């Protein structure tokens, strides 16, 4: 299979699908955006990502903590970069947001950005930090080191427990938070959008000993982007186009192979996808359902499939069990806009 850098293919896809929201950005109204997409263009400003806010966020705080061995060392209510958190093979940037009032033994939310994004832009364009002030949890915003700022979700290393690459860096940052910041080890969660959603799926599959639940917004099944022997951060056309169709058992085997010795409780998973997604085809939503229902031993048909007052018309929440939910958004492109409050409710924070 011919592989390409994920970021390059994504930029090309944005040109070919002009009229769709750029990868990683919601339309702001839950429907497919009509904003023209250009290579290197910023996101639809109505989504909360981009414009003056994103430009300001990209400047960051300017402060880097070389030793953040306690929460007291971290400034409150500002995004702060920290280093020396453990092995970091690709030099992933790591940023933390501590609310003014931290809950006792707080939860940790790891929020991974989309392609073309950064930790600063995801911080600025989401409500994760704002809601941290309300609920008292701590947020880590990783920042991809790769050209185009997509995540490595394709290499053998990133797809294996303690195998290396980007996922190991993020896992080590979470381990560091538990060991040094008083974070409750039973309340470590991951969330992400687009490429960040794929990374979130990787974290749920390869690091079930660390993460207790995950929210995947417009991503793919764990291991779907796998391209053994190819460069990190490679694009898998077969997966993106929804043409990698496996059985539930085959998908589950990919998860199990990531950490063969693990025998504990696996993280709960919630996935979101739009029916008008032209970057990561909607078939990927069905593959995610097959994968996680098999991993959890759940029925292939949902026990309920309902609309919810908190979500726009056309959104349906299929619940397969307490471990897995799948939300399908009719007419929504790439990506489904953020619904942070709903994520936190699923994670058990709100």
N, C-alpha and C positions, 0 to 999 in steps of 0.2 A: 504494500500500500504506500502511495506517495504521501509524505507528510510535509507540512508547512508549519511555520511559526504561527501559533494561535493568534497572536496580535495582528499579523499581516493578513491572515485569512479573514479575520473579523473586520478589518478596515475595508477589504474588498467587498465583503458581504454588505457593508453599510452602503457602498456605492450602488451595488446591484439591486438593493432593496430600498432605494430612496422612497420616502413616504412612510417608512416604519421608524419607530423610535430607535435611536442608536442603542447598541447593545449595552445593557446594564441600566437603562434609564426608563422609568415609568413615564406615562403620558400625563400623569397628574389627575386624570379623570377616570382611569380604569379602562379606557378604550384605546385602540391602536392609535398612535400619534400620527398626525399629518405633517409633522415637521420634516423638512428635507434633511437627509443625512449625507454628510460629506466626510471624506477622509480627514481625520484630524479635527473635525468640528466638535464643538462642545455639545452637551446634552440639551434636550428640550428644557428651557428655563422653567417651564411650568411644573416640572417634576420636583423642583427643589434642588436639583443638581445643576451647577453651571451658573453663568452670569457672574455678577459681582460677588455673590456669596461664596461661590466656589473659588474665585480668584483670591479672595481674602483667606479662605481656608487653606489654600495651597501654600501660603506663606508659613503656616504652622506657628508654634509658639516660640521657636528658636532655642528652646531649652532642651538639653539632652541629659538625662540622668544616667550616669555610669554605674550608680549603685542605688537601686530602688529596693532595698532589702526590707523595707517596711512601708506600710501605707502612709505613715507619718512623713516619709520622705517625698511623697508625691504631692504636688500642688493640687488644690481642690478646684473643681469646676473649670478646668482648662485641659486641652489636649497636650500631652507631654510625651516626648520620645524617651524610651528607656533601652538600655543595652545590657550586655553581660548577664543574660538570662539563661544561658546554656548554649549548647551546640547550635550553630546557625549557618548551615552549609552554603546558602546562597545569599547571605547577608540581607535577609528580609528585614525591612524596617518595622519596628514595633512601637506602638503608641498606646498610652493608657489614659482613660478618663475616669477620675475619681470624683464622685459627687460631694457636695458640701457636707452632707450628713450620710455617712456610710452605715448600712445596716450591720448589726452584729453577725459575724460570720457570713459576709455577703455572698451573693451569687456572682458569678463571673460570666459575662457575655462576650464571646469572640465574634466580631462582626467583620466579615471579609468582603472587600469591594469587588466591583465588576471590572471587566477589561476597560482600559483607558482611564480608570479611576485611580485614586490613591487613598490612603488612610484618611488624609485631611478632607478630601472631597466627600467621602462616605460619612465621615463625622459631621460635616457641615450640612449635608443634604438629607440626613436621616434624623429621626427623633430618638435614637437610642440614648444619646447623652441627656437630652431633655427628660426622658422618662427615668433615667438613672437618678436624677435629682428627686423624683417622686418616690421611687421604690428602693433606692439605696444600694443598688448593685454597682459593680465595677465593670467597665468596658475596655477590652483590648481591641484596637483597630490595627491589624497587620497591614503592611504596605508592600506590594509585590516589587521585587527587584528587576523584573524582566522588561525588555523592550516592549512597549505597548501596555505594560503593567497588567498583563493577564497572569494567572497562576499556573504553576506546573501541576496539572492533573492527569498527565499522560505517561510519565516515566515510571519504570519499575520501582525506583527509589521512593517516590512520593506516595505510591500506592501500597507500600509495605510498612508495617508497624516498625518504627525506629529505623526505617530504611534510608532516610536522608531526605534531601531536597526541602521544598517549601513546607510540606506538611509537618516535618519534624521540627522545624523552627517554630511553627505555631503551637504545636503540642508542647514544646519545651517552655514557651512563654506561659502557657496555661499551668504547667507543672510548677513553674517558678511562682506564679501568683498563689497557688495553693500552699506552697511551702513557706512563703514569705509575707503574704498580705492577709492571712487569716481567712482566705476564701474557703467556703464550704466545699469540700471535694465532691459532695453529692449534688452541687448546684453549679456545675460547669457546663455551659451551653454554647452552641455555635449557630450562627445565622449568616447567610450570604446571598448575594444577588449575581446572577449570570455566572461569570467565571468564579466569583466568590461563592455562588451556590454550589458549583462543582467542587470547590475546595471544601465546603461544608460537608458535602456528601463523602468526600475522601476522609475527612476527620471522623465522621460518624462510623465509617467502615473500618478504617485502619487504627483508630484510637478509641475503641469502645471502653477502654479502661479509664479514660480521662473525661470524655464528653458524655453527658447523661441525656441529652436531647438535642435535636438539630432542626432548623427550619431552612428549607431549600427553595429559594425563590427563582424559578425559571432556570433550572439546571438539568442534569442528566443522572442516570443511575451510576452508582459507584463502579468504577472501572470501565465505563463506556468509552472514555477517551483514551484508554490504554493503547500505547504504541511502543511495544518493547523494542529497545535498541535505537529508537529515534531520539532526537534532541529533546531536552526538557521544553515544556511549554509548546508542544506541537499540537496542531489542529487535526482532529480526526473527522474527515468528511462523512464517513459512513455513520458514525454516531450522530453528528450534528444534523444530518439529513433524515434521521429517524429510520435508517436502514439497518441498524444493528439490532435485530430482533431475536431475542433468546427466550428460552423457557425460564420460568421462575427459578427452577432448580439451578440452571446454568448461571443466572444472575447471582443467586445466593452463594454459589461456590466462589465467585469472585470476592465477595465480602469475607467469607470464611478463610480464604487463602491469604488475605491480608494480615491476619493475626491468628495462625492456626492453633496456637496453644490457649487462646482465650476461651474461658468457659463461664464468664460472668453474665450479668444482665446487659443487654445491648441498649444503646440510646434510643429513645422514642424519636420518631421522625415525622415531620409534616412537610409536604411538598406542595408547591404552587406552580401553575403553568397556564399560559394563555393559548386559546385555540387558534389565534392568528399569528403565532410566533413563527417567523421565517428565518430566524437565526439558529435556534435549537428546536427542531420540528416537534409538534405536539405528540408524536408517537413516543417521544422520550418520556412523557408523562405516564404513558401506559407501561413502559418498561420499568420505570421506578415503582409503580404499583406492583408489578410482578415480582420485582426484586425484594421489596421490603415485606410484602405479605408472606412471601416464602421464608425469609429470614426469621420472621416472628411467628411463623406457623399459623397465620390468620387465613380466613376464607378469602377466596379470590373476588368475591362480591361483597360490597360494603354492607354493613348492618344498618346504615342510614345514609341518605344522600339528600341534604337539605340546603335551603338558602338561609342566610343569616341576616338579621337586621343591621348588623354592623358593617356588612359588605354590600357593594353595589349590586344592582340587578344583573343577573347573568352569572353570578358566582355561585358555585355549588360545592358544598363541603361533604366529601365522601369519607365517612368514618368506618374503618375496618376493624378497629379495636382500640384499646387505650394507648397502644404503642404506635399507631400509624393513622394519619389523616392525609387526604389528597384533595386540594382545592383547585377546581378547574374554572377558568375565567373566560366566558364566551366573548369572542370578538376582541380580545386583548392580545397585543403583540408582545415583542420582547423589549422590556420585561414587564411582568406584573408589578404594579406600583407597590411600594412598601406599605404594609399594614402592621406597624410595630406593636400597637396595643394587642392585636390579635396574636402576634407571635409570642408576646410575653405571657399571655393567658395560656397558650398551649405549653409553654415552657414551665409554667407554674410560678412565675415571678409576680405576675399581676393578679 
